Amino acid sequence: MQWINFVSEYLKNVKVYSNTISLSDILEILIIAFLVYYMLAWMKTTRSWRMLKGLVVIFLFFLVVDIIWIFQNVLGFAVTAVIVVMQPELRHALEQLGEKNFLPSIGFSSSSRKEEDTFSEKTVSEIAKACVEMGKVKTGALIVIEKKESLQAYERTGIQVDGIVTSQLLINIFEHNTPLHDGAVLVRGNRVTYATCYLPLSDNLGLSKELGTRHRAGVGVSEVTDSLTVIVSEETGGISVAYEGKLQRNLNAETLKEKMRQAMNMNGEEDAKGRYRRKGKNRAKGKKKAAE
């Protein structure tokens, strides 16, 4: 194939190319690599990552069917369309570049801080306990648990809390006639980050007409992000979970805990610090020790 011949020809002339590379060329390569890495790291925490995968599929389709002329004619319109569709994400990325602490978001933060903010079994228990207690007295609640995709776009609509997740804190937030009871609570790791946040409503016609705005908002945010949303009905006191655009209703405490563990990939064994390890790895280690 043509690209194989190109690679082989390039490898033959590596020595010639190495003599023409200067220090400025190396610096340019490092700068471009850093910018590309940061862009990909940022895109992976937003909806843009899904769009990028879709664009890659389309690009591979063009390569397979070999209709380059269509690609050339559509490319100009495609770039403009991507800029228009991704306008909120691009604006947010530019704002992040102006912040002083944008470097920790790409992997330079301390490991101890990450361990402290891990979504743990204690967090699962506290959320489940709060939902059950609020369900008994029919207090409405909307709790969004962040996974890989960032919820910063919705944090702007709320009020910062930044407190450890406890059942008492959640119950006090959603208590009637309190300043923070209206809207959604966002949870990142083991911390309540923001309250009174506004979420996008789902336009899914398959949802029951019995469901109110709170349930539609929970399903809506689960459609556009990979987050898990826990909803307590103000009318019935029932507990529901919205994940990947699907709503599961009338859950008890144990079922709710299991749903959270599954969504947060916690189906493993908990260590002394509340972190989870995969059972497969532990079994392999056990077999290795037994063999020794």
C-alpha positions as protocol buffer text, in pm:
chain_id: "A"
residue {
  index: 1
  type: MET
  ca { x: 0 y: 0 z: 0 }
}
residue {
  index: 2
  type: GLN
  ca { x: 101 y: 361 z: -56 }
}
residue {
  index: 3
  type: TRP
  ca { x: 130 y: 457 z: 312 }
}
residue {
  index: 4
  type: ILE
  ca { x: 354 y: 156 z: 382 }
}
residue {
  index: 5
  type: ASN
  ca { x: 589 y: 265 z: 105 }
}
residue {
  index: 6
  type: PHE
  ca { x: 588 y: 617 z: 248 }
}
residue {
  index: 7
  type: VAL
  ca { x: 680 y: 492 z: 599 }
}
residue {
  index: 8
  type: SER
  ca { x: 957 y: 269 z: 470 }
}
residue {
  index: 9
  type: GLU
  ca { x: 1099 y: 555 z: 260 }
}
residue {
  index: 10
  type: TYR
  ca { x: 1088 y: 785 z: 561 }
}
residue {
  index: 11
  type: LEU
  ca { x: 1271 y: 534 z: 782 }
}
residue {
  index: 12
  type: LYS
  ca { x: 1547 y: 506 z: 523 }
}
residue {
  index: 13
  type: ASN
  ca { x: 1603 y: 881 z: 535 }
}
residue {
  index: 14
  type: VAL
  ca { x: 1588 y: 921 z: 915 }
}
residue {
  index: 15
  type: LYS
  ca { x: 1958 y: 1009 z: 935 }
}
residue {
  index: 16
  type: VAL
  ca { x: 1916 y: 1280 z: 674 }
}
residue {
  index: 17
  type: TYR
  ca { x: 1620 y: 1431 z: 861 }
}
residue {
  index: 18
  type: SER
  ca { x: 1798 y: 1413 z: 1197 }
}
residue {
  index: 19
  type: ASN
  ca { x: 2075 y: 1640 z: 1068 }
}
residue {
  index: 20
  type: THR
  ca { x: 1824 y: 1909 z: 970 }
}
residue {
  index: 21
  type: ILE
  ca { x: 1642 y: 1926 z: 1308 }
}
residue {
  index: 22
  type: SER
  ca { x: 1736 y: 2224 z: 1525 }
}
residue {
  index: 23
  type: LEU
  ca { x: 1661 y: 2311 z: 1888 }
}
residue {
  index: 24
  type: SER
  ca { x: 1377 y: 2542 z: 1783 }
}
residue {
  index: 25
  type: ASP
  ca { x: 1212 y: 2252 z: 1596 }
}
residue {
  index: 26
  type: ILE
  ca { x: 1223 y: 2037 z: 1911 }
}
residue {
  index: 27
  type: LEU
  ca { x: 1070 y: 2318 z: 2117 }
}
residue {
  index: 28
  type: GLU
  ca { x: 792 y: 2362 z: 1861 }
}
residue {
  index: 29
  type: ILE
  ca { x: 716 y: 1988 z: 1871 }
}
residue {
  index: 30
  type: LEU
  ca { x: 700 y: 1991 z: 2252 }
}
residue {
  index: 31
  type: ILE
  ca { x: 471 y: 2295 z: 2258 }
}
residue {
  index: 32
  type: ILE
  ca { x: 236 y: 2147 z: 2000 }
}
residue {
  index: 33
  type: ALA
  ca { x: 234 y: 1811 z: 2182 }
}
residue {
  index: 34
  type: PHE
  ca { x: 148 y: 1986 z: 2510 }
}
residue {
  index: 35
  type: LEU
  ca { x: -136 y: 2183 z: 2349 }
}
residue {
  index: 36
  type: VAL
  ca { x: -278 y: 1872 z: 2180 }
}
residue {
  index: 37
  type: TYR
  ca { x: -257 y: 1674 z: 2506 }
}
residue {
  index: 38
  type: TYR
  ca { x: -430 y: 1950 z: 2702 }
}
residue {
  index: 39
  type: MET
  ca { x: -702 y: 1982 z: 2438 }
}
residue {
  index: 40
  type: LEU
  ca { x: -771 y: 1607 z: 2442 }
}
residue {
  index: 41
  type: ALA
  ca { x: -766 y: 1597 z: 2824 }
}
residue {
  index: 42
  type: TRP
  ca { x: -1017 y: 1881 z: 2832 }
}
residue {
  index: 43
  type: MET
  ca { x: -1240 y: 1729 z: 2564 }
}
residue {
  index: 44
  type: LYS
  ca { x: -1257 y: 1400 z: 2754 }
}
residue {
  index: 45
  type: THR
  ca { x: -1435 y: 1576 z: 3044 }
}
residue {
  index: 46
  type: THR
  ca { x: -1700 y: 1732 z: 2819 }
}
residue {
  index: 47
  type: ARG
  ca { x: -1956 y: 1630 z: 2560 }
}
residue {
  index: 48
  type: SER
  ca { x: -1697 y: 1718 z: 2296 }
}
residue {
  index: 49
  type: TRP
  ca { x: -1533 y: 1378 z: 2349 }
}
residue {
  index: 50
  type: ARG
  ca { x: -1841 y: 1202 z: 2209 }
}
residue {
  index: 51
  type: MET
  ca { x: -1846 y: 1442 z: 1916 }
}
residue {
  index: 52
  type: LEU
  ca { x: -1476 y: 1381 z: 1850 }
}
residue {
  index: 53
  type: LYS
  ca { x: -1534 y: 1005 z: 1838 }
}
residue {
  index: 54
  type: GLY
  ca { x: -1818 y: 1062 z: 1594 }
}
residue {
  index: 55
  type: LEU
  ca { x: -1595 y: 1276 z: 1372 }
}
residue {
  index: 56
  type: VAL
  ca { x: -1327 y: 1005 z: 1378 }
}
residue {
  index: 57
  type: VAL
  ca { x: -1584 y: 749 z: 1261 }
}
residue {
  index: 58
  type: ILE
  ca { x: -1689 y: 978 z: 975 }
}
residue {
  index: 59
  type: PHE
  ca { x: -1326 y: 1038 z: 879 }
}
residue {
  index: 60
  type: LEU
  ca { x: -1256 y: 663 z: 873 }
}
residue {
  index: 61
  type: PHE
  ca { x: -1565 y: 617 z: 655 }
}
residue {
  index: 62
  type: PHE
  ca { x: -1425 y: 866 z: 405 }
}
residue {
  index: 63
  type: LEU
  ca { x: -1093 y: 681 z: 398 }
}
residue {
  index: 64
  type: VAL
  ca { x: -1259 y: 345 z: 343 }
}
residue {
  index: 65
  type: VAL
  ca { x: -1493 y: 444 z: 62 }
}
residue {
  index: 66
  type: ASP
  ca { x: -1228 y: 674 z: -92 }
}
residue {
  index: 67
  type: ILE
  ca { x: -1455 y: 967 z: -180 }
}
residue {
  index: 68
  type: ILE
  ca { x: -1204 y: 1239 z: -104 }
}
residue {
  index: 69
  type: TRP
  ca { x: -1382 y: 1494 z: -321 }
}
residue {
  index: 70
  type: ILE
  ca { x: -1683 y: 1491 z: -87 }
}
residue {
  index: 71
  type: PHE
  ca { x: -1452 y: 1535 z: 211 }
}
residue {
  index: 72
  type: GLN
  ca { x: -1280 y: 1833 z: 45 }
}
residue {
  index: 73
  type: ASN
  ca { x: -1612 y: 2003 z: -38 }
}
residue {
  index: 74
  type: VAL
  ca { x: -1764 y: 1944 z: 305 }
}
residue {
  index: 75
  type: LEU
  ca { x: -1454 y: 2023 z: 513 }
}
residue {
  index: 76
  type: GLY
  ca { x: -1504 y: 2399 z: 518 }
}
residue {
  index: 77
  type: PHE
  ca { x: -1867 y: 2368 z: 627 }
}
residue {
  index: 78
  type: ALA
  ca { x: -1778 y: 2098 z: 881 }
}
residue {
  index: 79
  type: VAL
  ca { x: -1521 y: 2319 z: 1058 }
}
residue {
  index: 80
  type: THR
  ca { x: -1774 y: 2602 z: 1084 }
}
residue {
  index: 81
  type: ALA
  ca { x: -2044 y: 2365 z: 1209 }
}
residue {
  index: 82
  type: VAL
  ca { x: -1812 y: 2221 z: 1477 }
}
residue {
  index: 83
  type: ILE
  ca { x: -1725 y: 2571 z: 1601 }
}
residue {
  index: 84
  type: VAL
  ca { x: -2094 y: 2666 z: 1622 }
}
residue {
  index: 85
  type: VAL
  ca { x: -2201 y: 2343 z: 1796 }
}
residue {
  index: 86
  type: MET
  ca { x: -1908 y: 2348 z: 2041 }
}
residue {
  index: 87
  type: GLN
  ca { x: -1929 y: 2720 z: 2115 }
}
residue {
  index: 88
  type: PRO
  ca { x: -2009 y: 2680 z: 2491 }
}
residue {
  index: 89
  type: GLU
  ca { x: -1728 y: 2427 z: 2539 }
}
residue {
  index: 90
  type: LEU
  ca { x: -1476 y: 2638 z: 2345 }
}
residue {
  index: 91
  type: ARG
  ca { x: -1566 y: 2949 z: 2546 }
}
residue {
  index: 92
  type: HIS
  ca { x: -1525 y: 2755 z: 2869 }
}
residue {
  index: 93
  type: ALA
  ca { x: -1187 y: 2621 z: 2753 }
}
residue {
  index: 94
  type: LEU
  ca { x: -1061 y: 2972 z: 2681 }
}
residue {
  index: 95
  type: GLU
  ca { x: -1174 y: 3081 z: 3027 }
}
residue {
  index: 96
  type: GLN
  ca { x: -985 y: 2791 z: 3181 }
}
residue {
  index: 97
  type: LEU
  ca { x: -668 y: 2894 z: 2999 }
}
residue {
  index: 98
  type: GLY
  ca { x: -691 y: 3229 z: 3178 }
}
residue {
  index: 99
  type: GLU
  ca { x: -707 y: 3067 z: 3520 }
}
residue {
  index: 100
  type: LYS
  ca { x: -396 y: 3006 z: 3724 }
}
residue {
  index: 101
  type: ASN
  ca { x: -489 y: 2653 z: 3829 }
}
residue {
  index: 102
  type: PHE
  ca { x: -554 y: 2495 z: 3488 }
}
residue {
  index: 103
  type: LEU
  ca { x: -244 y: 2274 z: 3510 }
}
residue {
  index: 104
  type: PRO
  ca { x: -381 y: 2047 z: 3789 }
}
residue {
  index: 105
  type: SER
  ca { x: -674 y: 1955 z: 3564 }
}
residue {
  index: 106
  type: ILE
  ca { x: -443 y: 1768 z: 3326 }
}
residue {
  index: 107
  type: GLY
  ca { x: -278 y: 1541 z: 3578 }
}
residue {
  index: 108
  type: PHE
  ca { x: -37 y: 1750 z: 3785 }
}
residue {
  index: 109
  type: SER
  ca { x: -245 y: 1750 z: 4106 }
}
residue {
  index: 110
  type: SER
  ca { x: -119 y: 1564 z: 4410 }
}
residue {
  index: 111
  type: SER
  ca { x: -223 y: 1202 z: 4453 }
}
residue {
  index: 112
  type: SER
  ca { x: -316 y: 1261 z: 4817 }
}
residue {
  index: 113
  type: ARG
  ca { x: -577 y: 1516 z: 4717 }
}
residue {
  index: 114
  type: LYS
  ca { x: -730 y: 1268 z: 4470 }
}
residue {
  index: 115
  type: GLU
  ca { x: -746 y: 997 z: 4737 }
}
residue {
  index: 116
  type: GLU
  ca { x: -926 y: 1231 z: 4977 }
}
residue {
  index: 117
  type: ASP
  ca { x: -1187 y: 1323 z: 4716 }
}
residue {
  index: 118
  type: THR
  ca { x: -1262 y: 967 z: 4605 }
}
residue {
  index: 119
  type: PHE
  ca { x: -1627 y: 862 z: 4590 }
}
residue {
  index: 120
  type: SER
  ca { x: -1626 y: 607 z: 4874 }
}
residue {
  index: 121
  type: GLU
  ca { x: -1862 y: 360 z: 5036 }
}
residue {
  index: 122
  type: LYS
  ca { x: -1926 y: 613 z: 5314 }
}
residue {
  index: 123
  type: THR
  ca { x: -2048 y: 861 z: 5052 }
}
residue {
  index: 124
  type: VAL
  ca { x: -2281 y: 596 z: 4909 }
}
residue {
  index: 125
  type: SER
  ca { x: -2425 y: 525 z: 5254 }
}
residue {
  index: 126
  type: GLU
  ca { x: -2473 y: 892 z: 5337 }
}
residue {
  index: 127
  type: ILE
  ca { x: -2657 y: 966 z: 5011 }
}
residue {
  index: 128
  type: ALA
  ca { x: -2879 y: 660 z: 5050 }
}
residue {
  index: 129
  type: LYS
  ca { x: -2956 y: 744 z: 5414 }
}
residue {
  index: 130
  type: ALA
  ca { x: -3047 y: 1102 z: 5323 }
}
residue {
  index: 131
  type: CYS
  ca { x: -3275 y: 993 z: 5038 }
}
residue {
  index: 132
  type: VAL
  ca { x: -3459 y: 742 z: 5256 }
}
residue {
  index: 133
  type: GLU
  ca { x: -3513 y: 998 z: 5532 }
}
residue {
  index: 134
  type: MET
  ca { x: -3632 y: 1263 z: 5285 }
}
residue {
  index: 135
  type: GLY
  ca { x: -3860 y: 1008 z: 5119 }
}
residue {
  index: 136
  type: LYS
  ca { x: -4032 y: 935 z: 5451 }
}
residue {
  index: 137
  type: VAL
  ca { x: -4136 y: 1299 z: 5494 }
}
residue {
  index: 138
  type: LYS
  ca { x: -4181 y: 1359 z: 5116 }
}
residue {
  index: 139
  type: THR
  ca { x: -3905 y: 1614 z: 5078 }
}
residue {
  index: 140
  type: GLY
  ca { x: -3807 y: 1655 z: 4714 }
}
residue {
  index: 141
  type: ALA
  ca { x: -3440 y: 1614 z: 4624 }
}
residue {
  index: 142
  type: LEU
  ca { x: -3222 y: 1616 z: 4314 }
}
residue {
  index: 143
  type: ILE
  ca { x: -2862 y: 1494 z: 4355 }
}
residue {
  index: 144
  type: VAL
  ca { x: -2626 y: 1474 z: 4055 }
}
residue {
  index: 145
  type: ILE
  ca { x: -2310 y: 1264 z: 4101 }
}
residue {
  index: 146
  type: GLU
  ca { x: -2027 y: 1358 z: 3866 }
}
residue {
  index: 147
  type: LYS
  ca { x: -1824 y: 1090 z: 3689 }
}
residue {
  index: 148
  type: LYS
  ca { x: -1567 y: 1159 z: 3414 }
}
residue {
  index: 149
  type: GLU
  ca { x: -1749 y: 1436 z: 3230 }
}
residue {
  index: 150
  type: SER
  ca { x: -1731 y: 1768 z: 3410 }
}
residue {
  index: 151
  type: LEU
  ca { x: -2045 y: 1940 z: 3542 }
}
residue {
  index: 152
  type: GLN
  ca { x: -1885 y: 2284 z: 3557 }
}
residue {
  index: 153
  type: ALA
  ca { x: -2133 y: 2421 z: 3303 }
}
residue {
  index: 154
  type: TYR
  ca { x: -2411 y: 2364 z: 3559 }
}
residue {
  index: 155
  type: GLU
  ca { x: -2206 y: 2480 z: 3857 }
}
residue {
  index: 156
  type: ARG
  ca { x: -2228 y: 2835 z: 3723 }
}
residue {
  index: 157
  type: THR
  ca { x: -2603 y: 2834 z: 3782 }
}
residue {
  index: 158
  type: GLY
  ca { x: -2574 y: 2741 z: 4150 }
}
residue {
  index: 159
  type: ILE
  ca { x: -2420 y: 2843 z: 4480 }
}
residue {
  index: 160
  type: GLN
  ca { x: -2091 y: 2695 z: 4599 }
}
residue {
  index: 161
  type: VAL
  ca { x: -2107 y: 2472 z: 4906 }
}
residue {
  index: 162
  type: ASP
  ca { x: -1786 y: 2262 z: 4911 }
}
residue {
  index: 163
  type: GLY
  ca { x: -1871 y: 2036 z: 5204 }
}
residue {
  index: 164
  type: ILE
  ca { x: -1821 y: 1668 z: 5284 }
}
residue {
  index: 165
  type: VAL
  ca { x: -2120 y: 1457 z: 5180 }
}
residue {
  index: 166
  type: THR
  ca { x: -2327 y: 1371 z: 5487 }
}
residue {
  index: 167
  type: SER
  ca { x: -2692 y: 1282 z: 5525 }
}
residue {
  index: 168
  type: GLN
  ca { x: -2745 y: 1579 z: 5758 }
}
residue {
  index: 169
  type: LEU
  ca { x: -2602 y: 1825 z: 5505 }
}
residue {
  index: 170
  type: LEU
  ca { x: -2818 y: 1690 z: 5221 }
}
residue {
  index: 171
  type: ILE
  ca { x: -3134 y: 1691 z: 5433 }
}
residue {
  index: 172
  type: ASN
  ca { x: -3069 y: 2049 z: 5547 }
}
residue {
  index: 173
  type: ILE
  ca { x: -3010 y: 2165 z: 5189 }
}
residue {
  index: 174
  type: PHE
  ca { x: -3339 y: 2023 z: 5059 }
}
residue {
  index: 175
  type: GLU
  ca { x: -3546 y: 2119 z: 5365 }
}
residue {
  index: 176
  type: HIS
  ca { x: -3852 y: 2326 z: 5270 }
}
residue {
  index: 177
  type: ASN
  ca { x: -3824 y: 2706 z: 5289 }
}
residue {
  index: 178
  type: THR
  ca { x: -3443 y: 2704 z: 5308 }
}
residue {
  index: 179
  type: PRO
  ca { x: -3236 y: 2920 z: 5068 }
}
residue {
  index: 180
  type: LEU
  ca { x: -3072 y: 2621 z: 4893 }
}
residue {
  index: 181
  type: HIS
  ca { x: -3364 y: 2377 z: 4864 }
}
residue {
  index: 182
  type: ASP
  ca { x: -3466 y: 2470 z: 4509 }
}
residue {
  index: 183
  type: GLY
  ca { x: -3261 y: 2313 z: 4228 }
}
residue {
  index: 184
  type: ALA
  ca { x: -3003 y: 2035 z: 4210 }
}
residue {
  index: 185
  type: VAL
  ca { x: -2706 y: 1947 z: 4428 }
}
residue {
  index: 186
  type: LEU
  ca { x: -2382 y: 1850 z: 4252 }
}
residue {
  index: 187
  type: VAL
  ca { x: -2152 y: 1590 z: 4408 }
}
residue {
  index: 188
  type: ARG
  ca { x: -1790 y: 1544 z: 4302 }
}
residue {
  index: 189
  type: GLY
  ca { x: -1604 y: 1266 z: 4479 }
}
residue {
  index: 190
  type: ASN
  ca { x: -1700 y: 1282 z: 4846 }
}
residue {
  index: 191
  type: ARG
  ca { x: -1793 y: 1652 z: 4844 }
}
residue {
  index: 192
  type: VAL
  ca { x: -2108 y: 1852 z: 4778 }
}
residue {
  index: 193
  type: THR
  ca { x: -1972 y: 2119 z: 4545 }
}
residue {
  index: 194
  type: TYR
  ca { x: -2275 y: 2330 z: 4446 }
}
residue {
  index: 195
  type: ALA
  ca { x: -2645 y: 2362 z: 4526 }
}
residue {
  index: 196
  type: THR
  ca { x: -2949 y: 2526 z: 4360 }
}
residue {
  index: 197
  type: CYS
  ca { x: -2816 y: 2433 z: 4015 }
}
residue {
  index: 198
  type: TYR
  ca { x: -3037 y: 2438 z: 3705 }
}
residue {
  index: 199
  type: LEU
  ca { x: -3035 y: 2133 z: 3480 }
}
residue {
  index: 200
  type: PRO
  ca { x: -3152 y: 2075 z: 3122 }
}
residue {
  index: 201
  type: LEU
  ca { x: -3496 y: 1915 z: 3091 }
}
residue {
  index: 202
  type: SER
  ca { x: -3537 y: 1595 z: 2892 }
}
residue {
  index: 203
  type: ASP
  ca { x: -3757 y: 1608 z: 2583 }
}
residue {
  index: 204
  type: ASN
  ca { x: -3804 y: 1231 z: 2585 }
}
residue {
  index: 205
  type: LEU
  ca { x: -4167 y: 1166 z: 2492 }
}
residue {
  index: 206
  type: GLY
  ca { x: -4146 y: 818 z: 2643 }
}
residue {
  index: 207
  type: LEU
  ca { x: -4136 y: 951 z: 2999 }
}
residue {
  index: 208
  type: SER
  ca { x: -4453 y: 918 z: 3201 }
}
residue {
  index: 209
  type: LYS
  ca { x: -4672 y: 1228 z: 3219 }
}
residue {
  index: 210
  type: GLU
  ca { x: -4690 y: 1170 z: 3593 }
}
residue {
  index: 211
  type: LEU
  ca { x: -4329 y: 1283 z: 3624 }
}
residue {
  index: 212
  type: GLY
  ca { x: -4263 y: 1643 z: 3714 }
}
residue {
  index: 213
  type: THR
  ca { x: -3983 y: 1888 z: 3640 }
}
residue {
  index: 214
  type: ARG
  ca { x: -3748 y: 1732 z: 3896 }
}
residue {
  index: 215
  type: HIS
  ca { x: -3753 y: 1391 z: 3725 }
}
residue {
  index: 216
  type: ARG
  ca { x: -3726 y: 1539 z: 3376 }
}
residue {
  index: 217
  type: ALA
  ca { x: -3426 y: 1744 z: 3484 }
}
residue {
  index: 218
  type: GLY
  ca { x: -3261 y: 1434 z: 3631 }
}
residue {
  index: 219
  type: VAL
  ca { x: -3312 y: 1240 z: 3308 }
}
residue {
  index: 220
  type: GLY
  ca { x: -3206 y: 1542 z: 3102 }
}
residue {
  index: 221
  type: VAL
  ca { x: -2865 y: 1580 z: 3263 }
}
residue {
  index: 222
  type: SER
  ca { x: -2807 y: 1204 z: 3237 }
}
residue {
  index: 223
  type: GLU
  ca { x: -2869 y: 1227 z: 2861 }
}
residue {
  index: 224
  type: VAL
  ca { x: -2600 y: 1488 z: 2798 }
}
residue {
  index: 225
  type: THR
  ca { x: -2339 y: 1371 z: 3054 }
}
residue {
  index: 226
  type: ASP
  ca { x: -2225 y: 1043 z: 3208 }
}
residue {
  index: 227
  type: SER
  ca { x: -2343 y: 1151 z: 3554 }
}
residue {
  index: 228
  type: LEU
  ca { x: -2574 y: 957 z: 3787 }
}
residue {
  index: 229
  type: THR
  ca { x: -2877 y: 1145 z: 3924 }
}
residue {
  index: 230
  type: VAL
  ca { x: -3069 y: 1047 z: 4237 }
}
residue {
  index: 231
  type: ILE
  ca { x: -3422 y: 1188 z: 4263 }
}
residue {
  index: 232
  type: VAL
  ca { x: -3664 y: 1191 z: 4558 }
}
residue {
  index: 233
  type: SER
  ca { x: -4024 y: 1266 z: 4467 }
}
residue {
  index: 234
  type: GLU
  ca { x: -4196 y: 1542 z: 4663 }
}
residue {
  index: 235
  type: GLU
  ca { x: -4540 y: 1393 z: 4585 }
}
residue {
  index: 236
  type: THR
  ca { x: -4485 y: 1024 z: 4664 }
}
residue {
  index: 237
  type: GLY
  ca { x: -4153 y: 1013 z: 4848 }
}
residue {
  index: 238
  type: GLY
  ca { x: -4030 y: 751 z: 4599 }
}
residue {
  index: 239
  type: ILE
  ca { x: -3660 y: 727 z: 4513 }
}
residue {
  index: 240
  type: SER
  ca { x: -3552 y: 714 z: 4148 }
}
residue {
  index: 241
  type: VAL
  ca { x: -3221 y: 699 z: 3962 }
}
residue {
  index: 242
  type: ALA
  ca { x: -3149 y: 848 z: 3619 }
}
residue {
  index: 243
  type: TYR
  ca { x: -2847 y: 714 z: 3431 }
}
residue {
  index: 244
  type: GLU
  ca { x: -2761 y: 717 z: 3060 }
}
residue {
  index: 245
  type: GLY
  ca { x: -3100 y: 869 z: 2980 }
}
residue {
  index: 246
  type: LYS
  ca { x: -3295 y: 592 z: 3157 }
}
residue {
  index: 247
  type: LEU
  ca { x: -3506 y: 632 z: 3470 }
}
residue {
  index: 248
  type: GLN
  ca { x: -3552 y: 361 z: 3733 }
}
residue {
  index: 249
  type: ARG
  ca { x: -3819 y: 433 z: 3992 }
}
residue {
  index: 250
  type: ASN
  ca { x: -3929 y: 314 z: 4337 }
}
residue {
  index: 251
  type: LEU
  ca { x: -3591 y: 199 z: 4467 }
}
residue {
  index: 252
  type: ASN
  ca { x: -3518 y: 100 z: 4825 }
}
residue {
  index: 253
  type: ALA
  ca { x: -3199 y: 184 z: 5015 }
}
residue {
  index: 254
  type: GLU
  ca { x: -3007 y: -129 z: 4918 }
}
residue {
  index: 255
  type: THR
  ca { x: -3103 y: -108 z: 4551 }
}
residue {
  index: 256
  type: LEU
  ca { x: -3003 y: 260 z: 4546 }
}
residue {
  index: 257
  type: LYS
  ca { x: -2662 y: 178 z: 4695 }
}
residue {
  index: 258
  type: GLU
  ca { x: -2607 y: -96 z: 4437 }
}
residue {
  index: 259
  type: LYS
  ca { x: -2699 y: 139 z: 4150 }
}
residue {
  index: 260
  type: MET
  ca { x: -2448 y: 395 z: 4275 }
}
residue {
  index: 261
  type: ARG
  ca { x: -2175 y: 133 z: 4311 }
}
residue {
  index: 262
  type: GLN
  ca { x: -2235 y: 4 z: 3959 }
}
residue {
  index: 263
  type: ALA
  ca { x: -2241 y: 350 z: 3800 }
}
residue {
  index: 264
  type: MET
  ca { x: -1926 y: 459 z: 3985 }
}
residue {
  index: 265
  type: ASN
  ca { x: -1743 y: 129 z: 3908 }
}
residue {
  index: 266
  type: MET
  ca { x: -1721 y: 33 z: 4275 }
}
residue {
  index: 267
  type: ASN
  ca { x: -1794 y: -340 z: 4237 }
}
residue {
  index: 268
  type: GLY
  ca { x: -1476 y: -448 z: 4409 }
}
residue {
  index: 269
  type: GLU
  ca { x: -1329 y: -486 z: 4756 }
}
residue {
  index: 270
  type: GLU
  ca { x: -1292 y: -183 z: 4980 }
}
residue {
  index: 271
  type: ASP
  ca { x: -956 y: -121 z: 5147 }
}
residue {
  index: 272
  type: ALA
  ca { x: -884 y: 55 z: 5477 }
}
residue {
  index: 273
  type: LYS
  ca { x: -898 y: 401 z: 5313 }
}
residue {
  index: 274
  type: GLY
  ca { x: -1240 y: 347 z: 5154 }
}
residue {
  index: 275
  type: ARG
  ca { x: -1103 y: 292 z: 4804 }
}
residue {
  index: 276
  type: TYR
  ca { x: -1206 y: 2 z: 4588 }
}
residue {
  index: 277
  type: ARG
  ca { x: -989 y: -259 z: 4421 }
}
residue {
  index: 278
  type: ARG
  ca { x: -1103 y: -495 z: 4150 }
}
residue {
  index: 279
  type: LYS
  ca { x: -1177 y: -845 z: 4273 }
}
residue {
  index: 280
  type: GLY
  ca { x: -998 y: -1002 z: 3979 }
}
residue {
  index: 281
  type: LYS
  ca { x: -667 y: -842 z: 4073 }
}
residue {
  index: 282
  type: ASN
  ca { x: -699 y: -948 z: 4435 }
}
residue {
  index: 283
  type: ARG
  ca { x: -774 y: -1306 z: 4333 }
}
residue {
  index: 284
  type: ALA
  ca { x: -471 y: -1312 z: 4104 }
}
residue {
  index: 285
  type: LYS
  ca { x: -249 y: -1187 z: 4387 }
}
residue {
  index: 286
  type: GLY
  ca { x: -390 y: -1455 z: 4617 }
}
residue {
  index: 287
  type: LYS
  ca { x: -314 y: -1729 z: 4365 }
}
residue {
  index: 288
  type: LYS
  ca { x: 40 y: -1598 z: 4319 }
}
residue {
  index: 289
  type: LYS
  ca { x: 107 y: -1601 z: 4695 }
}
residue {
  index: 290
  type: ALA
  ca { x: -34 y: -1952 z: 4722 }
}
residue {
  index: 291
  type: ALA
  ca { x: 193 y: -2071 z: 4442 }
}
residue {
  index: 292
  type: GLU
  ca { x: 499 y: -1926 z: 4621 }
}
